[in-house]
């Protein structure tokens, strides 16, 4: 959830993901990296991009 620091109101969900059962089970992946970038769109909106990289066995 993203919170606006000016008014502390919940602004919305940044990202949500689901995976099939067993895809990210313990012991099957070695590296996990997240990147997030955002661009302003007007006065109250931003466009964000979340990238997830997983290296597994």
C-alpha positions as CSV (number, residue, x, y, z in Angstrom):
1,X,0.0,0.0,0.0
2,X,1.3,3.5,-0.9
3,X,0.7,6.2,1.7
4,X,0.8,9.9,0.7
5,X,3.2,11.6,3.1
6,X,1.2,14.9,3.0
7,X,-2.1,13.5,4.2
8,X,-1.3,9.9,5.3
9,X,-4.3,8.6,3.4
10,X,-4.0,5.2,1.7
11,X,-3.3,6.0,-2.0
12,X,-3.6,2.5,-3.4
13,X,-1.9,-0.9,-4.0
14,X,1.5,-0.7,-5.6
15,X,1.8,-4.3,-6.8
16,X,0.2,-7.7,-6.4
17,X,1.3,-11.0,-7.8
18,X,0.4,-14.6,-7.6
19,X,2.2,-17.8,-8.6
20,X,1.1,-21.3,-9.2
21,X,1.5,-23.7,-6.2
22,X,5.1,-24.8,-5.8
23,X,6.8,-22.3,-8.1
24,X,8.5,-20.4,-5.3
25,X,8.9,-23.2,-2.8
26,X,11.7,-23.1,-0.3
27,X,15.1,-24.3,-1.5
28,X,14.3,-23.9,-5.2
29,X,15.6,-20.4,-5.9
30,X,18.9,-18.8,-5.2
31,X,18.6,-15.0,-6.0
32,X,15.8,-12.5,-5.7
33,X,16.0,-8.9,-6.9
34,X,13.4,-6.1,-7.0
35,X,13.5,-2.8,-8.7
36,X,11.0,0.0,-8.6
37,X,10.8,3.1,-10.7
38,X,8.1,5.7,-10.9
39,X,7.1,8.7,-13.1
40,X,4.7,11.5,-12.0
41,X,1.5,11.8,-14.0
42,X,-0.2,15.1,-13.1
43,X,-0.4,16.4,-9.5
44,X,-1.8,13.4,-7.7
45,X,-0.9,10.3,-9.8
46,X,2.3,8.4,-10.5
47,X,3.0,5.5,-12.9
48,X,5.2,2.9,-11.3
49,X,7.0,-0.1,-12.7
50,X,8.0,-3.0,-10.4
51,X,10.4,-5.6,-11.8
52,X,11.1,-9.0,-10.1
53,X,14.0,-11.2,-11.1
54,X,14.3,-14.7,-9.7
55,X,17.2,-17.1,-10.4
56,X,16.4,-20.7,-9.5
57,X,17.7,-24.2,-9.7
